[in-house]
Every structure is written in C-alpha cells, then in structure tokens.
C-alpha cells in the first residue's frame, strides 16, 4: 500500500533503446566522476524528461546529484 501511494508522486519512464544508448554515452562522459551503470540509466531517463514537464529530480546519491547539476537538470538531494 505504501508503494502504491508513493508511486503516484513520481513520473515513471520506460527503459528503451534510446535511454540505453544515452546511458552508455553518459558512462563514457561521466564515468571518471563516479557514475555507475544503473545511475547512468536514471540520469539518461531524467535527461529525456527535462523538456517534457516541470520535473524536479530527487536523489539521495551525492554523485548523481552532482551530475544532475553538471547536466543542468533541476535536482535536489534528499536524505533518506
């Protein structure tokens, strides 16, 4: 029940070839900054959403938050 309530707060993105390819490119670009494979999928998904809606991207991951800023995405860090 908690998952179902929380699920409504977020925009869900289906992973497709476009996101996979973008994630691969982001790993090449930001791998030396600590970006890992699953985080690259999250970052690629965020980049695809940046022009579709008024999203604010939340993460508890400091590296991912830093890369949100480098990619000029509106993001915040949250403590869990």
C-alpha positions as CSV (number, residue, x, y, z in Angstrom):
1,X,0.0,0.0,0.0
2,X,2.8,2.4,0.8
3,X,4.4,1.7,-2.6
4,X,1.2,2.4,-4.4
5,X,0.8,5.7,-2.6
6,X,4.4,6.8,-3.3
7,X,4.2,5.6,-6.9
8,X,1.7,8.3,-7.6
9,X,4.3,11.0,-6.7
10,X,6.7,10.1,-9.5
11,X,6.9,10.0,-13.2
12,X,7.8,6.6,-14.5
13,X,9.9,6.2,-17.6
14,X,10.0,3.0,-19.6
15,X,13.6,2.0,-20.4
16,X,14.1,1.7,-24.2
17,X,17.0,1.6,-26.6
18,X,17.2,5.4,-26.7
19,X,17.7,5.5,-22.9
20,X,20.2,2.6,-23.1
21,X,22.3,4.4,-25.7
22,X,22.1,7.7,-23.8
23,X,23.2,5.9,-20.6
24,X,26.1,4.4,-22.4
25,X,27.2,7.8,-23.6
26,X,26.8,9.2,-20.1
27,X,29.0,6.5,-18.7
28,X,31.7,7.5,-21.2
29,X,31.2,11.2,-20.3
30,X,30.9,10.9,-16.5
31,X,32.4,7.5,-15.6
32,X,35.6,9.2,-14.3
33,X,33.3,11.2,-11.9
34,X,32.0,8.0,-10.4
35,X,28.9,7.4,-12.5
36,X,27.8,3.7,-12.4
37,X,25.7,1.8,-14.8
38,X,22.3,1.9,-13.0
39,X,22.8,5.5,-12.1
40,X,23.5,6.3,-15.8
41,X,20.1,4.8,-16.7
42,X,18.5,7.1,-14.1
43,X,20.4,10.1,-15.4
44,X,19.5,9.3,-19.0
45,X,15.9,9.0,-18.0
46,X,16.0,12.3,-16.3
47,X,17.5,14.0,-19.4
48,X,14.7,12.6,-21.6
49,X,12.2,14.2,-19.2
50,X,13.8,17.6,-18.8
51,X,11.8,19.2,-21.7
52,X,8.6,17.2,-21.3
53,X,7.4,18.5,-18.0
54,X,8.3,20.7,-15.0
55,X,10.2,17.9,-13.2
56,X,12.4,18.3,-10.2
57,X,14.8,15.3,-9.9
58,X,15.3,13.9,-6.4
59,X,18.2,11.7,-5.4
60,X,19.9,10.7,-2.2
61,X,23.0,9.9,-4.2
62,X,25.6,12.7,-4.0
63,X,27.4,11.7,-7.2
64,X,24.2,11.6,-9.1
65,X,23.1,14.9,-7.7
66,X,26.4,16.5,-8.8
67,X,25.8,15.1,-12.3
68,X,22.3,16.4,-12.3
69,X,23.8,19.9,-11.8
70,X,26.5,19.3,-14.4
71,X,23.8,18.4,-16.9
72,X,21.8,21.4,-15.8
73,X,18.9,19.4,-14.6
74,X,16.7,20.8,-11.8
75,X,17.7,18.4,-9.0
76,X,17.8,18.2,-5.3
77,X,19.4,15.9,-2.8
78,X,17.4,14.3,-0.1
79,X,18.5,12.4,3.0
80,X,16.8,9.1,3.4
